[in-house]
Amino acid sequence: MSPPERLPAHLQRGVVAGLAGTAVMTAFQHLVEMPLTKRDESYAPADLAMRLLPLQPKGAVGRRRLNYAMHFALGVGWGVARGVAAHRGLRGQRATLMVFGAMYPADAVGATALGVYRPSQWSALDVAIDIVDKLVLAEATGMAYDALESRP
C-alpha cells in the first residue's frame, strides 16, 4: 500500500481541475445557458475583485479582462476545495457534492455581504441560473479532479 498523498499534491491537482471546471462552466454559459435564457454576461467577478482589491480597470476591455481573471481565480478556489476534500478522504460524487454544499453558500453569502449580489432583486429564474451554473462548475471540476487523480 502506498503512503497517502501530501496536501500539496492534492492542491496542485485541484488548481488544474478548477481551471478545467471553470472552462467547462464558461463554455456551458456561453453556448447553452445564455442563449436559452437571453441573459447578458455577468460582471459579478470583476465587481467582486474591485470591492476586495485596489483595482480599477480602464475601459470595457480592462473590465472584461479583470472579469475573466477573477472568474477563473474563483474557479481555482473551487478546485482547491476539491483537493482539500480528497486529502480528507472524500472521493467521487460525494466529494463534489460536499464541495458544492460548502462553496455555493459561501459564494452567495460573501458576494451578497459585499453588495455584489442583490438576491432581493433576483427572480426565481436568476436563482436557478446561478445554481445550475455553479453545479456545472462543481461537477466539471470534480470530474477533472477524479480524472487527474486516476492518472498513473
N, C-alpha and C positions, 0 to 999 in steps of 0.2 A: 504494500500500500504506500502510495507516495505521500509526502508531507503536505499539509494544507497550504494553499497559496497564500502569500502575504498580501496585505491590503493594497499596496501599490500596484500589484498586477491586476487586481480587480478594478481599481480606479482607472488605470490606463485603458483597460478593456471597456469600461463604462464611458470614457470620453469618446472613443471611437463609435461605440454603439449609440451614444447620444447624438453625435453628428449625423450618423446614418438615419436614426429615427427622425431627426429634425428635417432632413432632406425628404424623407418619405411624407411626413406631415405637410411640408411645404408644397410638394407635388400634389398631394391629395387636395389641399386647399385651393390651389390654382387651377387644377384640371377637373375637379369633381365638385367640391363643396361650393366655391364661389360662383361658378357658372349656374349651379342649381338654385342657390339662394339669392343670387344677384347682389351679394354683399361685396362692398368695396374692401380693399386691402386694409388691414388693421395696422395702426401705428402705435399700438399699446407698448410693444417692446421698446421703441425709441422714446416714448413718453416716460416709461419706467427708468430708462437709462438717464434721461435728462433730470429726473427727480432725485436720483441716487448719486449721480456723478456730476462734476463741474463741466458738462458738455453742452455746447450749443452749436449744432451743425449748421453749416451755411447752405441755405437754399434747399430746394426739394431733393436734389441729388444727394446732398450730405445727410439729410434726414432719412432718406431711403437706405443709404449705406449703414447708418447707425442702426436703423430698424433691423436690417438683416444680421448685422453683427450681434446685436442683443438677442435676437430671435434664436440664433444658433448657440449663443452663450447659455441661454436659458435651457435649451435642449440638452446641452452638455451637462447641465445640472441634473436633469432627469436621468441621464446615463450614469453619472457618478452615483446617484442614489441607487440605481440598479446594481452597480458594482458593490456598494456597501451591503445591499440585501444579499447578494451572492456570497460575500465574505462572511456574513452572519449565518449562512447555510440555506437560504431560500433559493429555490430554483424554479425555472419554468413559469407557467402561468400564475402560480401562487406569488412568486416574486414580483411579477409585473403588476398584479392587482394590488399588492401591498404598496408598491411604489406609487401607483396611481392614487391610492387611498391616502397617502401621506402628502404627495406633491400637489395634487389638484387643489385641495383646500388651502394649502399654504400659498399657492399661486393666487387663488381668488381672494383670500383674506389680505394678503400682502398688497396686491395691486389695488384693492378697494381702500385699504387704510392709507395708501399713498395718494389716493384720488385719481388713479389711472383708470380703474373700473368704476362705473356708476351703475351697480346692479339694479337700483331702483328705477332706472330708465331702460332696462333691458326687457325685451319681450320674452315670452316662453321660447320662441324660436332662437333668439340670441343666446339664451342659456343652453339650449340643446346644441347649437352650433359649437359653442365653446367646449362643452363636454365631449362631443364627438371628435373635434379636432385634437383635444388632449388625449382622448382614448387612442386615436390613431398614433399619436406620438408615443404613448406608453407601450402600445403593442409592438410598433415597429422597433422601438429601442430594445424591448425585451427580446424580440426575435433576433435582432442583430447581436445582442449580448450572448444569447444562447448559441448562435452560430459561431461566434468568435471563441466561446468557451470550449466548444466541441472540437476545435481545430487542434491537430497534434502539435 
